[in-house]
Amino acid sequence: MFREVLAEIFSAAQSNPVLWLALKHEGEPSDRLMRFGQRLRFGAYGLAFLFTLPTLPNLPDNLFNGFSVWFVALIFSYAVSFGMDVIYVLAARFGGDVQGEFWDALRLTLLPAAALVEGKYLNGQRRVWRWLAAETAFRHFLSAALLFMLILSMILLSPFWTFAAGWLLIIPTALLLFAYSREPLWRMRAVVALSFAAAVRLRDDTMALLTAIGIAFGVRLLQIIFIVTLPQQGRLIGTASSSGNVLLGFLPWLNLYMIYFLFFGIYRHLQFRAIRIAQRYAEMGT
């Protein structure tokens, strides 16, 4: 579960003394965190398989007639992810890192501000790693259960053409579920970066926590507005396609871009912006 990302954090400690010192005093060994993630992932796959078994007798009907169940599961997953945003902010614990004499002493060293920010930021990611692994395992469970049911349904339907045509559904679904399972990592990086930038800028633990959580909530509000207005967007796209207007023909592509940006791209943008703000105020010393 994100083994390569966790390995990058620990390997960065070899060239970043701030991160090396943090890992020495409070860090868990990387192999312990990796084993924790592996156990959660395998447990999620096992539970997904056990969840699928009772549906085997009437699997195709259970899958295609159970849209409401999957819709509720998606809504619940979305609610859990917002709760995880708050947990990431709290678990990163940046308030004590940027207050007091130790932070001031670090800034007086010859280390560049970028190294200070990178070390603290990566250590914040390490602190929330177990929470990230838990959220990702939950998404792996939902994704694996849906894929198992899709694949088994195609097999039980028997005719070769049905099975072959099923892959036109399975492959796009698998790609979407892959992005769905990776999204917590991108979101965690952005939220942790926001938390760190707020702590460096405000130098007040409570205000920094509220600011980071408020920005995360603002992103969620934009996403909810987009989801709620999907029916109106669908009607507008339908009108555009029937009108033959070339300019309105770009609306479906604009809609796809908005989906990407609001649910994925915005987190990368917030991450980079927050890191730049943290570096600027670390150089200023305020």
Backbone bond lengths (Angstrom), bond angles and torsions (degrees), N, CA, C in turn:
res aa  C-N    CA-C-N  psi(-1)  N-CA   C-N-CA  omega(-1)  CA-C   N-CA-C  phi
1 M - - - 1.463 - - 1.528 108.85 -
2 F 1.322 116.01 95.32 1.455 122.35 -178.58 1.538 111.31 59.31
3 R 1.327 116.44 39.51 1.465 120.51 -178.23 1.521 111.14 -58.65
4 E 1.343 116.28 -41.22 1.462 119.50 -176.35 1.526 111.23 -67.11
5 V 1.344 116.92 -33.72 1.463 120.15 179.47 1.521 110.36 -70.51
6 L 1.323 116.66 -43.08 1.463 120.27 178.08 1.526 110.66 -64.41
7 A 1.331 116.72 -38.77 1.462 119.89 177.97 1.526 111.31 -63.85
8 E 1.345 116.95 -35.96 1.462 120.26 178.12 1.524 111.44 -64.33
9 I 1.335 116.78 -38.18 1.465 119.90 -179.98 1.521 110.27 -62.78
10 F 1.321 117.03 -46.78 1.461 120.32 -176.98 1.529 111.80 -73.29
11 S 1.331 117.20 -32.53 1.465 118.63 177.93 1.524 111.21 -71.40
12 A 1.347 117.29 -28.89 1.464 120.35 178.11 1.521 111.77 -64.54
13 A 1.343 117.64 -23.44 1.468 120.95 -179.87 1.524 111.69 -65.13
14 Q 1.327 117.69 -21.68 1.462 120.81 179.97 1.522 112.04 -68.47
15 S 1.318 117.14 -25.98 1.467 120.48 -179.33 1.526 112.89 -115.21
16 N 1.327 117.36 -0.89 1.462 121.04 -179.24 1.523 109.16 -123.40
17 P 1.328 118.48 104.47 1.473 120.88 -176.75 1.520 113.66 -64.70
18 V 1.325 117.74 -28.68 1.468 120.10 178.67 1.530 109.85 -65.42
19 L 1.325 115.99 -46.28 1.461 120.02 178.58 1.519 110.72 -68.06
20 W 1.325 117.12 -39.88 1.470 120.97 179.24 1.524 110.72 -59.50
21 L 1.332 117.09 -43.40 1.459 120.90 -179.81 1.529 110.74 -66.35
22 A 1.336 116.70 -40.02 1.465 119.80 179.99 1.524 111.22 -65.67
23 L 1.333 116.47 -42.94 1.463 119.58 179.43 1.528 111.38 -66.78
24 K 1.318 116.94 -33.40 1.456 120.27 -179.87 1.526 111.64 -66.15
25 H 1.308 117.21 -37.63 1.458 120.94 -174.30 1.527 113.72 -91.50
26 E 1.334 117.88 -28.43 1.465 118.04 -174.72 1.510 114.05 -136.66
27 G 1.307 118.12 -4.20 1.452 120.07 -172.64 1.521 113.78 -83.30
28 E 1.337 115.99 145.67 1.455 122.35 170.59 1.521 109.04 -84.68
29 P 1.326 117.89 151.70 1.472 119.52 176.00 1.527 110.57 -59.97
30 S 1.321 116.10 144.46 1.467 119.87 -177.32 1.522 111.95 -63.14
31 D 1.351 117.73 -36.31 1.460 119.25 -178.36 1.524 111.49 -65.82
32 R 1.344 117.57 -30.71 1.464 119.89 177.72 1.530 110.26 -68.74
33 L 1.328 116.76 -41.86 1.464 119.84 178.05 1.525 110.96 -66.48
34 M 1.329 116.94 -37.94 1.460 119.64 178.66 1.520 111.39 -65.83
35 R 1.343 116.82 -41.70 1.465 119.40 178.43 1.527 110.54 -63.98
36 F 1.328 116.69 -37.80 1.466 120.64 177.83 1.529 110.17 -60.77
37 G 1.335 117.03 -46.09 1.454 120.61 178.38 1.515 112.80 -64.21
38 Q 1.342 117.06 -39.69 1.461 120.46 179.47 1.516 111.68 -64.43
39 R 1.335 116.64 -42.48 1.468 119.52 179.54 1.531 110.82 -62.24
40 L 1.335 115.83 -42.29 1.463 118.60 178.59 1.525 111.34 -64.37
41 R 1.318 116.87 -41.63 1.462 119.65 -177.96 1.524 111.44 -65.39
42 F 1.335 116.95 -47.45 1.464 119.74 179.63 1.529 110.99 -65.02
43 G 1.341 116.37 -36.46 1.450 119.16 175.91 1.519 111.69 -63.64
44 A 1.342 117.08 -38.55 1.467 120.91 178.49 1.524 110.73 -64.31
45 Y 1.345 117.33 -42.73 1.460 120.05 179.09 1.526 110.84 -65.85
46 G 1.332 116.70 -40.66 1.464 119.83 178.81 1.514 112.12 -63.58
47 L 1.328 117.12 -44.36 1.462 120.44 177.85 1.527 111.21 -64.05
48 A 1.326 116.76 -37.48 1.468 119.73 178.60 1.522 110.70 -63.24
49 F 1.330 116.64 -40.42 1.466 119.75 178.63 1.527 110.83 -66.32
50 L 1.344 116.68 -43.21 1.467 120.34 178.07 1.528 110.94 -64.43
51 F 1.317 116.64 -34.35 1.467 121.11 177.63 1.523 110.82 -65.57
52 T 1.346 116.17 -32.41 1.463 120.97 -177.06 1.525 111.96 -77.53
53 L 1.339 118.01 -32.83 1.461 121.49 -173.06 1.538 114.02 -54.82
54 P 1.351 119.63 -47.64 1.477 117.97 -178.56 1.520 114.03 -63.52
55 T 1.318 117.86 -17.94 1.472 120.62 -177.86 1.528 112.34 -88.78
56 L 1.345 118.61 -3.81 1.463 121.67 -173.38 1.529 113.82 -59.13
57 P 1.349 120.90 -42.78 1.465 118.74 -176.21 1.527 113.88 -56.43
58 N 1.317 117.47 -38.82 1.479 120.74 179.48 1.527 109.79 -125.76
59 L 1.331 115.74 46.66 1.462 119.49 -168.90 1.521 113.95 -61.36
60 P 1.334 120.28 -51.86 1.472 116.97 -177.53 1.524 112.89 -56.42
61 D 1.378 116.08 -42.69 1.464 118.77 179.02 1.520 111.41 -66.14
62 N 1.329 116.77 -40.65 1.469 120.23 179.74 1.515 111.87 -62.82
63 L 1.336 116.07 -35.19 1.464 119.84 -178.55 1.521 110.92 -73.80
64 F 1.328 116.36 -53.67 1.461 119.71 -170.65 1.528 112.80 -80.76
65 N 1.326 117.41 -19.49 1.466 119.99 176.49 1.521 111.90 -96.64
66 G 1.320 116.69 -3.01 1.464 120.24 -177.91 1.517 112.63 -101.25
67 F 1.338 116.38 34.43 1.457 119.72 -178.23 1.521 111.21 -60.28
68 S 1.330 116.74 -39.09 1.466 119.78 -177.53 1.520 111.76 -62.40
69 V 1.340 116.75 -34.72 1.471 120.33 179.23 1.522 110.37 -66.06
70 W 1.331 116.14 -44.32 1.462 119.19 179.82 1.523 110.93 -68.92
71 F 1.324 116.71 -32.61 1.460 119.59 177.40 1.530 110.66 -65.56
72 V 1.331 116.68 -43.65 1.467 120.76 177.19 1.526 110.33 -62.89
73 A 1.339 116.76 -40.56 1.463 120.41 178.74 1.525 110.92 -62.55
74 L 1.346 116.81 -38.55 1.461 120.34 178.89 1.526 110.92 -66.84
75 I 1.332 116.98 -42.91 1.466 120.64 178.06 1.525 110.49 -62.77
76 F 1.329 116.78 -42.93 1.458 120.77 179.10 1.528 110.34 -63.31
77 S 1.320 116.63 -41.10 1.462 120.48 177.99 1.517 111.02 -62.08
78 Y 1.329 116.59 -39.33 1.463 120.31 179.25 1.527 110.65 -65.71
79 A 1.339 117.20 -41.42 1.464 120.76 178.07 1.530 110.66 -64.32
80 V 1.319 116.89 -40.66 1.467 120.77 178.15 1.525 110.29 -61.96
81 S 1.333 116.54 -40.09 1.463 119.55 -177.32 1.527 111.71 -64.96
82 F 1.335 117.94 -33.76 1.465 118.85 176.67 1.519 110.41 -69.11
83 G 1.335 117.04 -39.71 1.460 119.39 174.16 1.517 111.75 -60.50
84 M 1.340 116.62 -35.48 1.458 120.09 178.45 1.522 111.48 -68.73
85 D 1.333 118.01 -31.16 1.469 120.06 175.23 1.525 110.40 -57.62
86 V 1.331 115.63 -44.87 1.463 120.23 179.36 1.523 110.31 -64.67
87 I 1.330 116.62 -41.51 1.467 120.31 179.77 1.524 110.62 -64.10
88 Y 1.332 118.14 -40.18 1.464 120.54 178.81 1.529 111.27 -60.82
89 V 1.333 116.01 -42.15 1.472 119.69 178.73 1.523 110.55 -62.57
90 L 1.325 116.50 -44.89 1.460 120.72 -177.48 1.528 111.71 -71.47
91 A 1.336 116.99 -39.97 1.463 120.34 -176.05 1.525 112.56 -72.96
92 A 1.335 117.78 -24.99 1.469 119.71 -179.51 1.524 111.70 -66.11
93 R 1.339 117.83 -31.17 1.475 123.68 172.14 1.537 112.13 52.93
94 F 1.325 117.08 56.67 1.463 120.41 -178.71 1.528 113.05 -86.37
95 G 1.338 117.08 -15.73 1.457 118.90 -175.49 1.520 112.94 -55.92
96 G 1.325 117.28 -47.82 1.456 120.43 179.87 1.513 113.71 -71.32
97 D 1.342 116.98 -20.67 1.468 120.24 -178.05 1.519 112.93 -73.37
98 V 1.319 117.15 -30.52 1.469 119.85 -173.43 1.521 112.07 -110.59
99 Q 1.317 116.94 10.64 1.450 120.70 176.76 1.526 109.50 -118.13
100 G 1.296 116.46 152.53 1.453 120.16 176.79 1.512 113.32 91.50
101 E 1.318 114.32 -174.32 1.459 121.24 -171.73 1.522 112.63 -74.88
102 F 1.331 117.31 -28.22 1.461 118.61 -175.61 1.527 111.15 -65.15
103 W 1.334 117.36 -44.01 1.463 120.56 178.34 1.519 110.91 -63.60
104 D 1.310 117.06 -41.69 1.465 120.42 178.27 1.527 110.85 -64.09
105 A 1.333 116.43 -38.40 1.469 119.65 178.12 1.525 110.87 -65.71
106 L 1.327 117.34 -38.69 1.459 120.46 177.88 1.526 111.35 -62.09
107 R 1.327 116.29 -40.24 1.455 119.26 -179.04 1.527 112.50 -69.43
108 L 1.329 117.18 -20.90 1.461 120.04 179.25 1.525 112.56 -84.70
109 T 1.335 116.84 -7.51 1.463 119.66 177.93 1.523 109.45 -76.51
110 L 1.333 115.17 176.27 1.463 120.72 179.25 1.523 112.84 -80.97
111 L 1.334 116.72 -0.77 1.456 119.28 179.70 1.524 110.15 -67.75
112 P 1.322 118.41 136.10 1.473 120.16 176.34 1.520 110.81 -68.43
113 A 1.323 115.00 157.81 1.466 119.68 -179.82 1.523 111.81 -59.69
114 A 1.334 116.60 -33.66 1.466 119.71 179.94 1.519 111.34 -61.57
115 A 1.344 116.78 -37.54 1.461 120.03 179.45 1.523 111.30 -69.51
116 L 1.345 116.80 -39.47 1.461 120.09 177.61 1.526 110.63 -62.01
117 V 1.324 115.68 -46.57 1.459 120.34 -177.82 1.525 110.53 -66.37
118 E 1.326 116.83 -43.28 1.459 119.80 -179.66 1.526 110.93 -61.63
119 G 1.326 116.92 -44.71 1.452 120.21 -178.57 1.520 112.22 -62.05
120 K 1.332 116.51 -47.98 1.458 119.96 -179.74 1.525 111.56 -67.11
121 Y 1.319 116.33 -39.72 1.465 120.49 -178.64 1.531 111.19 -65.55
122 L 1.316 117.54 -45.19 1.458 120.27 179.06 1.523 111.23 -66.15
123 N 1.317 117.07 -35.55 1.459 118.60 177.08 1.526 110.87 -67.65
124 G 1.333 117.00 -33.77 1.458 119.58 174.78 1.524 111.58 -62.61
125 Q 1.333 116.76 -39.75 1.459 120.05 176.06 1.523 110.58 -63.45
126 R 1.321 116.43 -39.37 1.464 119.85 179.22 1.521 111.12 -64.51
127 R 1.325 117.26 -36.26 1.465 120.62 -179.23 1.532 112.24 -64.66
128 V 1.320 117.04 -33.82 1.468 119.57 -175.84 1.528 111.89 -95.37
129 W 1.336 117.30 7.12 1.453 120.49 -170.65 1.522 113.25 -59.77
130 R 1.324 117.79 -42.21 1.466 119.77 -178.96 1.531 111.42 -63.72
131 W 1.332 116.59 -37.66 1.460 119.68 176.30 1.524 111.03 -65.71
132 L 1.334 116.54 -40.38 1.464 120.38 177.16 1.524 110.51 -61.84
133 A 1.338 116.48 -43.84 1.462 120.33 179.60 1.525 111.08 -61.50
134 A 1.330 117.52 -38.56 1.462 120.85 -179.93 1.530 110.92 -66.87
135 E 1.339 117.27 -45.47 1.468 119.38 179.55 1.520 111.20 -64.55
136 T 1.328 116.48 -41.63 1.456 119.68 -179.68 1.522 111.46 -65.62
137 A 1.340 117.09 -37.75 1.467 120.35 177.82 1.528 110.82 -62.59
138 F 1.330 117.05 -38.71 1.465 120.48 176.87 1.526 110.55 -61.54
139 R 1.320 116.96 -41.27 1.465 119.88 178.74 1.525 111.04 -70.56
140 H 1.335 117.66 -34.66 1.459 119.94 175.62 1.530 110.48 -62.69
141 F 1.334 116.03 -37.96 1.467 119.56 178.26 1.529 110.74 -60.81
142 L 1.335 117.23 -50.14 1.460 120.34 -179.71 1.528 111.35 -63.16
143 S 1.341 116.59 -43.32 1.463 120.64 -177.96 1.524 111.31 -65.34
144 A 1.342 116.45 -45.56 1.466 120.29 -178.71 1.525 110.70 -65.43
145 A 1.335 117.70 -40.50 1.464 119.89 179.87 1.527 110.56 -61.42
146 L 1.332 116.79 -43.86 1.467 119.74 179.63 1.522 111.32 -65.66
147 L 1.328 117.46 -42.57 1.467 120.36 179.90 1.524 111.88 -66.49
148 F 1.342 116.81 -42.16 1.468 119.52 177.74 1.519 110.37 -58.18
149 M 1.327 116.63 -44.81 1.459 120.27 -178.46 1.526 111.49 -67.02
150 L 1.341 116.73 -37.85 1.463 119.55 178.04 1.531 111.29 -64.24
151 I 1.327 116.22 -48.80 1.467 120.31 -177.13 1.523 110.81 -64.55
152 L 1.335 117.05 -45.94 1.460 119.86 179.99 1.522 111.60 -65.36
153 S 1.318 117.03 -34.04 1.470 120.06 177.49 1.521 110.64 -63.92
154 M 1.317 117.19 -42.02 1.456 120.32 178.79 1.534 111.20 -64.41
155 I 1.335 115.66 -36.38 1.465 119.06 179.10 1.527 110.62 -69.51
156 L 1.335 117.90 -42.80 1.463 121.54 -177.37 1.521 112.63 -70.55
157 L 1.330 117.55 -25.50 1.464 119.87 177.69 1.522 112.37 -69.86
158 S 1.339 116.29 -16.70 1.466 125.57 166.89 1.519 117.87 74.81
159 P 1.332 122.51 -59.37 1.475 119.45 -173.30 1.518 111.89 -55.82
160 F 1.325 114.22 140.45 1.461 119.12 -175.56 1.517 111.39 -59.70
161 W 1.314 117.98 -41.58 1.468 119.75 -176.83 1.526 110.82 -65.52
162 T 1.348 115.07 -33.97 1.459 118.11 178.15 1.508 110.48 -67.97
163 F 1.338 116.60 -42.37 1.460 120.73 179.49 1.530 110.50 -64.74
164 A 1.351 116.42 -42.90 1.461 120.24 179.52 1.524 111.22 -64.97
165 A 1.334 115.62 -43.11 1.461 118.95 179.26 1.517 111.28 -66.52
166 G 1.331 115.99 -27.61 1.456 119.82 179.77 1.512 113.09 -61.54
167 W 1.308 115.79 -30.13 1.466 118.16 179.62 1.522 112.12 -67.01
168 L 1.332 116.84 -22.73 1.458 119.23 173.69 1.523 111.22 -66.96
169 L 1.321 116.00 -23.08 1.463 120.99 174.80 1.523 111.44 -92.22
170 I 1.331 116.59 -38.69 1.467 120.69 -174.57 1.522 111.80 -68.80
171 I 1.333 117.15 -44.42 1.465 119.64 -176.09 1.528 112.07 -64.73
172 P 1.355 120.09 -49.96 1.475 118.22 175.93 1.526 112.58 -60.77
173 T 1.341 116.78 -37.93 1.465 119.34 178.47 1.523 111.00 -63.14
174 A 1.334 116.26 -41.76 1.463 119.91 179.48 1.527 111.02 -63.23
175 L 1.330 117.43 -38.96 1.467 120.41 178.56 1.527 111.01 -66.07
176 L 1.331 116.65 -42.00 1.461 120.07 177.94 1.530 110.92 -64.39
177 L 1.323 116.90 -40.65 1.462 120.52 -180.00 1.529 111.39 -69.24
178 F 1.338 116.78 -30.77 1.457 119.75 175.09 1.530 110.31 -63.35
179 A 1.336 116.16 -46.54 1.462 119.65 176.95 1.524 110.87 -63.70
180 Y 1.329 116.64 -38.13 1.469 121.53 177.87 1.522 111.16 -61.55
181 S 1.328 117.19 -37.33 1.464 121.12 -179.38 1.523 112.36 -78.59
182 R 1.323 117.43 -25.07 1.467 120.36 178.69 1.517 113.08 -85.77
183 E 1.324 117.05 -19.93 1.465 120.86 -175.15 1.519 113.95 -56.03
184 P 1.357 120.74 -38.27 1.475 118.93 178.64 1.524 113.77 -57.69
185 L 1.329 117.85 -33.85 1.470 120.21 178.83 1.518 110.73 -65.40
186 W 1.332 117.38 -47.83 1.471 120.77 -179.88 1.532 110.23 -63.03
187 R 1.326 116.05 -41.00 1.465 120.01 -179.02 1.523 110.95 -69.08
188 M 1.336 117.18 -41.93 1.464 120.04 178.50 1.524 111.31 -59.79
189 R 1.333 117.23 -44.03 1.466 120.17 179.71 1.525 111.13 -60.47
190 A 1.337 116.37 -40.95 1.462 119.44 -179.91 1.518 111.38 -68.22
191 V 1.330 117.42 -44.09 1.457 120.80 -177.71 1.525 111.13 -66.28
192 V 1.327 116.68 -41.51 1.469 119.99 178.17 1.531 110.01 -65.04
193 A 1.326 117.19 -39.82 1.465 120.14 177.61 1.524 110.59 -64.08
194 L 1.328 117.76 -41.58 1.469 120.99 177.02 1.524 110.92 -61.59
195 S 1.321 115.93 -42.32 1.461 120.38 179.63 1.523 111.15 -62.24
196 F 1.336 116.64 -42.13 1.459 120.31 -179.24 1.528 111.17 -69.26
197 A 1.330 116.97 -43.86 1.465 120.11 179.78 1.525 110.87 -62.10
198 A 1.329 117.40 -40.72 1.464 120.31 178.49 1.523 110.98 -65.20
199 A 1.328 116.74 -38.62 1.468 119.83 -179.98 1.524 111.32 -66.52
200 V 1.349 116.77 -41.68 1.466 120.28 179.78 1.521 110.69 -68.86
201 R 1.322 117.00 -39.42 1.459 120.49 -176.62 1.521 112.38 -73.89
202 L 1.318 118.04 -44.57 1.457 121.29 -171.10 1.531 113.38 -92.30
203 R 1.331 116.66 -28.53 1.466 122.16 -179.56 1.522 111.90 56.22
204 D 1.315 116.30 27.38 1.456 122.66 176.18 1.525 106.96 -134.76
205 D 1.326 116.44 118.30 1.455 120.63 -171.12 1.526 112.29 -60.03
206 T 1.321 117.24 -48.22 1.463 120.68 -177.06 1.520 111.84 -64.11
207 M 1.335 116.87 -46.47 1.455 120.27 -179.88 1.521 111.43 -65.04
208 A 1.334 116.64 -37.03 1.466 120.05 179.03 1.531 110.60 -64.60
209 L 1.329 117.04 -43.16 1.463 120.42 178.44 1.523 111.10 -62.59
210 L 1.330 116.57 -46.06 1.457 120.34 -179.11 1.527 111.48 -64.88
211 T 1.339 116.52 -37.97 1.471 119.86 179.77 1.520 111.11 -65.36
212 A 1.335 117.14 -47.34 1.458 120.65 -179.52 1.523 111.25 -63.34
213 I 1.330 117.09 -43.84 1.465 120.16 178.95 1.527 110.15 -65.97
214 G 1.332 117.57 -38.01 1.457 120.91 178.88 1.517 112.61 -63.08
215 I 1.341 117.17 -41.82 1.469 119.88 178.18 1.525 110.37 -65.85
216 A 1.342 116.71 -42.25 1.467 120.25 177.53 1.529 110.51 -60.84
217 F 1.335 116.52 -39.78 1.465 120.36 177.93 1.527 110.53 -66.31
218 G 1.340 117.62 -37.46 1.458 120.65 177.50 1.515 112.40 -61.08
219 V 1.331 116.59 -40.23 1.469 120.31 176.39 1.518 110.07 -62.63
220 R 1.331 115.93 -43.75 1.468 119.94 178.90 1.526 111.18 -61.65
221 L 1.315 116.85 -38.34 1.459 120.51 179.73 1.524 110.74 -62.88
222 L 1.330 116.59 -42.27 1.467 119.95 176.41 1.531 110.97 -61.30
223 Q 1.329 116.86 -42.04 1.465 120.65 179.01 1.521 111.27 -62.99
224 I 1.352 116.51 -42.46 1.465 120.19 -178.77 1.528 110.65 -65.63
225 I 1.338 116.80 -41.32 1.469 120.30 177.76 1.528 109.93 -60.14
226 F 1.338 116.53 -42.08 1.461 120.40 179.42 1.530 110.53 -63.30
227 I 1.333 117.21 -43.59 1.467 120.58 -178.50 1.528 110.70 -65.66
228 V 1.334 116.73 -43.73 1.462 120.67 -177.54 1.528 111.36 -63.90
229 T 1.314 116.62 -32.84 1.471 120.34 -177.77 1.528 112.84 -89.96
230 L 1.331 118.25 8.53 1.467 120.34 179.74 1.532 113.18 -57.87
231 P 1.342 119.82 -42.45 1.480 117.99 177.76 1.529 112.86 -58.42
232 Q 1.332 117.29 -43.47 1.463 120.12 178.09 1.524 110.92 -64.17
233 Q 1.334 116.49 -38.11 1.463 119.66 177.51 1.525 110.59 -63.70
234 G 1.353 116.36 -40.09 1.467 119.69 178.83 1.514 112.13 -62.47
235 R 1.328 116.23 -42.10 1.478 119.21 178.28 1.519 111.00 -65.19
236 L 1.338 116.21 -38.86 1.461 119.63 179.32 1.519 111.30 -65.33
237 I 1.338 116.40 -40.77 1.467 119.97 178.35 1.521 110.22 -66.22
238 G 1.355 116.84 -39.07 1.464 119.95 177.30 1.517 111.81 -62.33
239 T 1.327 116.43 -42.01 1.461 120.49 177.03 1.517 111.05 -63.39
240 A 1.339 115.80 -40.24 1.468 120.23 -179.16 1.524 111.14 -64.77
241 S 1.344 116.47 -41.29 1.465 119.41 -178.08 1.526 112.43 -68.91
242 S 1.333 116.30 -31.89 1.467 119.05 -179.31 1.521 112.55 -84.19
243 S 1.331 117.54 -20.03 1.466 119.89 -177.36 1.515 112.79 -77.85
244 G 1.338 116.73 -25.93 1.455 120.14 -177.79 1.511 114.16 78.19
245 N 1.325 117.13 5.89 1.467 121.20 178.01 1.526 109.13 -70.94
246 V 1.346 116.23 126.20 1.469 120.68 -176.33 1.524 110.67 -65.21
247 L 1.344 116.21 -40.56 1.465 119.04 -178.55 1.523 111.11 -65.42
248 L 1.339 116.54 -42.32 1.458 119.53 178.74 1.521 112.30 -68.75
249 G 1.334 116.36 -18.80 1.458 120.05 178.31 1.513 113.44 -65.47
250 F 1.342 117.19 -17.27 1.460 120.52 178.27 1.532 112.53 -81.77
251 L 1.339 117.17 -7.64 1.464 120.28 -176.53 1.535 113.08 -59.37
252 P 1.349 120.49 -44.00 1.472 118.29 178.25 1.527 112.68 -59.52
253 W 1.339 117.20 -39.36 1.462 119.66 178.74 1.521 111.16 -68.65
254 L 1.334 116.45 -37.17 1.462 119.94 175.65 1.523 110.41 -63.67
255 N 1.324 116.36 -38.28 1.454 121.06 178.63 1.526 111.13 -64.20
256 L 1.316 116.99 -42.65 1.468 120.56 177.70 1.520 111.20 -63.78
257 Y 1.334 116.18 -39.86 1.466 118.99 178.05 1.525 111.23 -64.28
258 M 1.334 116.93 -39.27 1.456 119.99 178.77 1.516 111.08 -64.10
259 I 1.324 117.37 -37.50 1.468 120.31 176.55 1.524 110.21 -62.11
260 Y 1.342 115.55 -46.70 1.463 118.98 179.11 1.519 111.15 -62.07
261 F 1.327 116.89 -46.06 1.464 119.79 -174.42 1.521 111.66 -68.18
262 L 1.329 118.26 -45.72 1.459 121.05 -174.25 1.523 112.75 -70.49
263 F 1.335 116.73 -29.42 1.459 118.85 -174.87 1.525 113.16 -107.68
264 F 1.330 118.31 -10.38 1.463 120.45 -179.62 1.531 111.53 -137.17
265 G 1.332 116.55 -59.43 1.454 120.42 -172.81 1.513 114.13 -61.83
266 I 1.318 117.34 -34.06 1.463 119.88 -177.31 1.522 111.41 -63.00
267 Y 1.326 117.17 -30.17 1.457 119.53 -179.60 1.523 111.58 -71.93
268 R 1.311 117.31 -37.74 1.465 120.04 175.56 1.528 110.51 -65.64
269 H 1.332 116.11 -40.54 1.459 119.98 178.39 1.528 110.92 -63.19
270 L 1.319 117.81 -45.83 1.459 121.19 179.50 1.524 111.68 -64.16
271 Q 1.315 116.28 -37.46 1.466 119.94 179.00 1.525 111.39 -61.03
272 F 1.315 117.13 -50.56 1.466 120.68 -178.04 1.524 111.34 -66.21
273 R 1.338 117.01 -40.92 1.458 119.56 179.07 1.520 111.38 -64.11
274 A 1.320 116.99 -42.77 1.466 120.75 -178.95 1.526 111.18 -65.15
275 I 1.316 117.41 -40.00 1.466 120.25 179.42 1.526 110.47 -65.49
276 R 1.326 117.29 -40.46 1.469 119.95 177.79 1.520 111.52 -64.04
277 I 1.330 116.90 -39.73 1.468 120.09 177.58 1.520 110.56 -64.41
278 A 1.329 116.69 -42.94 1.461 120.25 179.50 1.523 111.01 -62.48
279 Q 1.314 117.54 -40.68 1.463 120.69 179.06 1.521 110.98 -65.36
280 R 1.328 116.68 -40.81 1.452 119.49 -178.94 1.531 111.48 -63.69
281 Y 1.306 116.44 -45.15 1.473 118.39 -178.24 1.520 112.02 -76.64
282 A 1.329 117.54 -24.73 1.467 118.87 173.27 1.518 110.85 -68.40
283 E 1.324 117.13 -35.19 1.480 120.72 176.75 1.530 110.37 -70.63
284 M 1.332 116.27 -37.47 1.457 119.65 -179.49 1.524 112.15 -72.69
285 G 1.315 116.18 -27.94 1.449 119.76 179.90 1.511 113.65 79.46
286 T 1.348 116.99 20.18 1.467 120.41 179.27 1.509 109.59 -123.84
